[in-house]
Amino acid sequence: MILIQSNKESLLNPLQTITGIVERRHTLPILSNILIEKKNKKILCIATDLEIQITTTIEDNSNIKEQTSSVTVGAKKIQDILRALPDKTNITLEYKEDRLLIKGGKSKFNLQTLPAKDFPKLPADTEILDKVIVQEGELKRLLELVQYAMAQQDIRYYLNGIFLVKEEGQLKVVATDGHRLGFALLLLKEKQEKQEIILPRKTVIELTKQLKENENPVIIEILKNQIRFTFANIVLISKLVDGKFPDYNKVIPSGYKKHIKVNRILFLQTLQRASILSNEKFRGARLILTEGVLRIICTNNEQEEAQEELEVNYSGEALDIGFNISYLLDVLNNLNCETIQCSFGDSNSSALITIPENNDFKYVVMPMRI
């Protein structure tokens, strides 16, 4: 039975979209496979890791008689085969006696399959609690502004992801690992009911990778225990993190009197140079703010020292404060504005990094002793 007749690119691109979530080593062998379903003139390619499921749709433009069939095959194997074939090669996928035959030019590959009925699709939750439509580029940028602040494998599992809040005509995202916090918001066209959910870390990373910089719509549907993103020819369904996210408003400082505005690129390059001699484990950097000058000092276990100076428009009480330089580099690398504002309290207080004349982004970083 012929499943698909297509060119290499039309088949490989959708497969590359979904195979990022496939676990190569898993207790369930079928999770290393993708499910290919043919339903009349549509071909669905599905991958899951039991937490996330991604589906892409390929239009079948061949003259094969309409039929319904499905098969699962090793994700990495089929992807590697298609990549290795010459560009613009016409591909045929044929299912015969529990094997998948891939033909391309003068090449043939005979692959083992597993029963499609055993593929563990995420159960579809039909009850939609809420729905939001935003642009692809807007959502991608929103997630990129905070995702680097997510925790990794923290025992406080609710920090291993992004807190998404919809309220008062705004879509807010918050991420924290306990040492720094990123906050960003996007204005919505309509005011809707308040919703609060936590997206898992892997979902955020995969979603950011799949979203493109364009104005095409993304339909976000909040379900009972899931969230569904539909855009382009992709449907991404994810389970949600069941937990209580901390009150981020208490973490964002206000009323600071010490402010400096610096060119983002200049500040980034200065920190990058200083970081060369920072301690590899603790990554500490001293920021010394005096009238008209910001000095950055990094030292390491070999008593080596890097010192940089930036001219700043500041006239106030001197400040000597330490930070993990990686946390500063992260935020500067992920912003795309020309100028940033740094606000300080005392040497034991968090720093607040914002964009001048813009309340849509805030980044809080805790000080460290050096």
C-alpha positions in Angstrom: 0.0 0.0 0.0 1.5 3.3 -1.1 1.2 5.9 1.7 2.9 8.9 0.2 4.4 10.1 -3.1 6.1 13.4 -2.7 9.4 15.2 -3.2 12.1 15.1 -0.5 11.6 18.7 0.8 7.8 18.4 1.2 8.3 15.4 3.4 11.5 16.3 5.2 10.4 19.7 6.5 7.3 18.5 8.4 9.3 15.6 9.8 12.0 18.0 11.1 9.3 20.0 12.8 8.1 17.2 15.0 11.2 15.1 15.6 12.7 17.6 18.1 10.6 16.2 20.9 11.3 12.5 20.2 13.2 10.8 23.0 15.8 8.5 21.6 16.2 6.5 24.8 12.9 5.7 26.4 11.3 2.8 28.3 8.6 2.7 25.6 10.3 1.9 22.2 7.3 3.3 20.3 8.1 6.8 21.6 11.2 6.7 19.4 8.8 6.5 16.5 6.6 9.0 14.7 3.1 8.2 13.6 2.2 8.8 10.0 -1.6 8.8 9.3 -3.1 9.1 5.9 -6.7 10.4 5.9 -7.9 10.9 2.3 -5.9 13.8 0.9 -4.2 14.8 4.2 -1.2 13.2 5.7 -0.6 13.7 9.5 2.8 13.3 11.1 2.7 13.0 14.9 5.4 12.8 17.6 4.9 12.7 21.3 6.9 12.2 24.6 3.7 11.7 26.6 4.0 15.4 27.8 4.0 17.2 24.5 2.5 16.2 21.1 3.2 17.9 17.8 1.2 17.3 14.7 2.0 18.6 11.2 -0.1 18.2 8.1 1.1 17.5 4.6 -1.3 18.0 1.6 -1.3 14.8 -0.6 -1.1 16.0 -4.2 -0.5 12.6 -5.6 -2.9 10.6 -7.8 -3.1 7.8 -5.3 -6.6 6.6 -4.7 -8.1 8.1 -1.5 -7.6 5.8 1.5 -7.1 5.8 5.2 -4.0 4.1 6.8 -1.4 4.6 9.5 2.0 3.4 10.5 4.8 4.2 13.0 8.4 4.3 12.1 11.7 5.3 13.8 11.9 9.1 13.7 15.7 9.4 13.5 16.1 6.7 10.8 13.5 8.2 8.4 14.8 11.7 9.0 18.4 10.7 8.4 17.5 8.8 5.2 15.6 11.7 3.7 18.4 14.1 4.6 20.9 11.9 2.9 19.0 11.7 -0.4 19.8 14.3 -3.1 17.7 17.4 -3.2 14.4 17.4 -5.2 14.3 13.6 -5.2 10.9 12.1 -5.6 10.0 9.9 -2.6 7.6 7.0 -2.2 6.6 5.6 1.1 5.1 2.2 0.8 3.7 0.1 3.7 3.8 -3.7 3.2 3.7 -6.6 5.6 4.6 -4.5 8.7 7.6 -2.9 6.9 8.0 0.6 5.5 9.7 0.8 2.2 11.3 4.2 1.3 12.1 4.6 -2.4 14.0 7.6 -3.7 15.8 7.6 -7.1 17.8 4.4 -7.2 17.8 4.1 -3.4 15.6 1.7 -1.3 15.3 1.4 2.4 13.3 -1.2 4.2 12.4 -0.1 7.8 10.8 -1.9 10.7 7.5 -0.5 12.0 5.4 -0.8 15.2 1.6 -1.0 15.2 -0.1 2.4 14.9 -2.8 1.3 17.4 -0.1 1.2 20.1 1.0 4.8 19.5 0.2 6.8 22.7 -1.5 9.9 21.4 -2.3 12.5 24.1 -6.1 12.2 24.8 -7.8 15.2 23.2 -9.5 17.5 25.8 -12.5 18.9 24.0 -13.5 21.4 26.8 -11.9 24.8 25.8 -11.8 27.1 28.9 -10.3 30.0 27.0 -9.0 31.1 23.6 -6.5 33.8 22.5 -5.3 34.7 19.1 -1.9 36.5 18.7 0.7 36.9 16.0 3.4 34.3 15.6 6.2 36.8 15.8 4.7 38.5 18.9 4.4 35.2 20.8 7.9 34.2 19.8 9.4 37.5 21.0 7.4 37.4 24.2 8.7 33.9 25.1 12.3 34.8 24.1 12.3 37.8 26.5 12.0 35.5 29.6 12.7 31.9 28.7 16.4 32.1 29.7 15.3 32.8 33.3 13.5 29.4 33.7 14.9 27.0 36.2 16.4 23.7 35.1 15.5 20.5 37.0 14.7 22.5 40.2 13.1 20.6 43.0 10.5 23.4 43.0 9.0 21.9 39.8 6.7 24.8 39.2 9.8 27.0 38.4 10.8 24.7 35.6 8.7 26.5 33.0 7.0 29.8 32.3 4.0 31.3 34.2 1.5 32.5 31.7 -1.2 35.0 32.9 -4.0 36.4 30.9 -5.8 39.4 32.5 -6.9 42.9 31.9 -6.4 42.7 28.1 -2.8 41.6 28.6 -0.9 38.3 28.1 1.9 38.2 30.7 4.8 35.7 30.9 7.1 35.3 33.9 10.1 33.0 34.5 12.4 32.7 37.5 15.0 30.3 38.8 15.1 31.9 42.2 18.2 34.0 41.4 16.7 36.2 38.6 13.2 36.9 37.2 12.1 37.9 33.8 8.7 39.5 33.1 7.2 40.6 29.8 3.7 41.4 28.5 1.8 41.6 25.3 -1.4 43.7 24.8 -4.4 41.8 23.6 -7.2 43.2 21.4 -9.9 42.0 23.8 -10.3 41.8 27.5 -11.2 38.3 28.7 -11.4 36.3 31.8 -8.3 35.9 34.0 -6.4 32.7 33.4 -3.2 31.5 35.0 -1.2 28.4 33.8 2.4 27.1 33.9 3.9 25.9 30.7 6.6 23.2 31.0 10.2 24.1 30.1 10.4 21.7 27.2 7.1 23.0 25.7 8.5 26.6 25.9 11.7 25.7 24.2 10.0 23.7 21.4 7.4 26.3 20.8 10.0 29.1 20.5 11.8 27.0 18.0 8.8 26.4 15.9 7.4 29.9 15.8 8.4 32.2 13.0 9.0 35.9 12.8 5.8 36.7 10.9 2.3 38.1 11.5 0.4 34.9 10.9 -2.1 34.0 13.7 -1.4 31.6 16.6 -4.6 30.2 18.2 -3.9 29.5 21.9 -6.6 27.3 23.5 -6.5 26.7 27.2 -8.0 23.3 28.1 -8.7 21.7 31.5 -5.2 20.2 31.9 -3.6 21.1 28.6 -2.8 23.9 26.3 -3.0 23.8 22.5 -1.2 26.0 20.0 -2.3 26.0 16.4 -0.3 27.9 13.7 0.9 27.4 10.2 0.5 23.6 9.6 1.4 22.7 13.2 -0.7 21.7 16.2 1.2 21.6 19.5 -0.5 20.1 22.6 1.1 20.1 26.0 0.2 19.1 29.5 0.4 21.9 32.1 2.5 22.0 35.2 0.2 21.5 38.2 1.5 23.9 40.9 1.4 27.3 42.4 3.7 29.9 41.0 5.1 32.4 43.5 3.8 36.0 43.6 6.2 37.7 41.1 4.9 41.2 41.9 6.5 41.0 45.3 9.9 40.3 43.7 9.9 43.3 41.3 11.4 46.2 43.2 10.0 49.8 43.1 11.1 53.1 44.4 14.8 52.8 43.6 16.7 56.1 43.4 19.9 55.0 41.6 19.4 54.8 37.8 21.8 54.6 34.9 21.0 54.3 31.2 23.6 52.5 29.0 23.9 51.4 25.4 22.9 47.7 25.4 25.5 46.6 22.9 28.3 48.6 24.5 27.4 47.2 28.0 27.2 43.6 26.5 30.6 43.8 24.9 32.1 45.3 28.1 30.7 42.5 30.2 31.8 39.8 27.7 35.4 41.0 27.9 35.4 41.2 31.7 33.8 37.7 31.9 36.9 36.1 30.3 38.7 36.3 33.7 35.6 35.5 35.9 35.6 32.5 38.2 34.4 29.6 36.0 32.2 28.2 38.8 30.7 31.3 40.5 30.9 33.7 37.5 31.0 36.7 39.9 31.4 40.3 38.8 31.7 43.5 40.9 29.9 46.6 39.6 31.2 49.8 41.2 29.1 52.8 40.4 30.5 56.2 41.1 30.0 59.7 39.7 30.1 59.4 35.9 31.7 55.9 35.9 30.6 52.3 36.1 33.5 49.9 36.7 33.2 46.2 36.2 35.8 43.9 37.9 36.1 40.1 37.5 38.7 37.9 39.2 39.4 34.2 39.3 41.2 31.6 41.4 44.5 32.4 39.8 44.3 36.0 41.2 43.9 37.3 37.6 41.8 40.4 37.2 39.8 42.1 34.4 38.7 45.7 34.8 36.4 47.6 32.5 35.0 51.1 32.7 31.9 52.7 31.2 31.0 56.4 31.2 27.5 56.8 32.6 25.3 59.8 33.5 25.2 59.3 37.2 25.7 61.6 40.2 24.7 60.1 43.5 25.8 57.8 46.3 28.5 55.3 45.3 27.5 51.7 45.0 29.6 48.5 45.1 27.5 45.4 44.3 28.2 41.9 42.9 26.3 39.8 40.4 26.5 36.6 38.5 27.8 38.0 35.2 26.0 35.2 33.2 22.7 36.5 34.4 23.5 40.0 33.0 24.8 38.6 29.7 21.6 36.5 29.3 19.3 39.5 29.4 21.5 41.7 27.2 21.7 39.0 24.6 17.9 38.5 24.5 16.8 42.2 24.3 16.8 44.0 20.9 16.5 47.6 22.2 19.3 50.2 21.8 19.3 51.4 25.4 18.6 49.8 28.8 18.0 51.3 32.2 19.6 49.7 35.3 18.1 50.7 38.7 19.7 49.9 42.1 18.9 50.1 45.8 21.8 49.2 48.0 24.5 46.5 47.8 22.2 43.9 49.2 19.2 44.6 47.0 18.2 43.2 43.6 18.9 45.2 40.5 16.1 46.0 38.1 16.8 46.2 34.3 14.1 47.8 32.1 13.7 49.4 28.7 13.4 53.2 29.0 9.8 54.5 28.4 8.6 50.9 28.2 6.7 49.0 31.0 6.3 45.8 29.0 9.6 44.3 30.2 11.3 43.9 33.6 14.3 41.8 34.6 15.3 41.4 38.3 18.6 39.9 39.3 19.7 39.1 42.8 23.1 40.3 44.1 25.8 37.9 45.2 28.7 38.3 47.6 32.1 38.5 46.0 
